[in-house]
Amino acid sequence: MNLFLNYLVVTALLALVLLPAGLGLARERRIDRQLRDAARRDAEPTETESRGAFSQEPHTVVVAQCPLLS
């Protein structure tokens, strides 16, 4: 029984250490997915643009990059 409790304590500590990293990874993936969806939505021409109602050139999508991370 003592061996089982030791394993249980080690597993709980490992989970506590890995929890912040897992939550941060999930948050980063969610933000990346939102940016990717926004870029696709901005890049797709609307119905009126595809019929030639606007004479402007199509918009180019530029993803902003943080200068601290590059």
N, C-alpha and C positions, 0 to 999 in steps of 0.2 A: 504494500500500500504506500509506503514511503517513497518508493521508486516512481510510482505513478504520480504522486504529488510533485516530485521533482520535475518530471517531464511536463506536467501541467503548468508549473510556474515558468519554466523555460519557454514553453510555447506562448504563454500569455505575455511575457516580456518581449519576445520576438514580434508578436503582433502589435504591441504598443510602439515598438521602434519603427516598424514598417508602415503603420497606419498613416502618418503624415505624408510619407512619400507617395503612398497609393492615392491619397486624396488629392495631392498636388498634380499627380499624373492625370487623374481623371479630369481635373479642372482644366489643365492645359489642352487635353484632347477635345474637351467641349468648346473651348475658345477657338481652337484651330478649325473645328467643324463649322462654327458660326462664321468665321472669316471666310472660309472656303465657300459656304453657301451664299454669303453676301457678294463675293466676287463673281460667282456664277450668275446671280440674279442681276447684277449690274452689267454683265457682259452680254446677256441675252437681249436681242432687240425686242421692243414691244411691238404690238400688232400695227400701230400707226407708223412706227419707224420702218417696218419691213415693207409697207406699202408706198414708201417714198413721201410721206407727208412732211418730213423734216429734211432740209437740205444740208444739215450739219454732218460732219464726219462722225462715225461711231466713237463713243467714249472708250478710252483705254483705261483699264483698271490697274492701278499701281498699289501694291500692298506696302504699307508703311512698315519700316523696320526700325527697331529701337537701336540707337547708336551705341548704347551701353552693352548690348548683347552681341554685337558683331565684332 
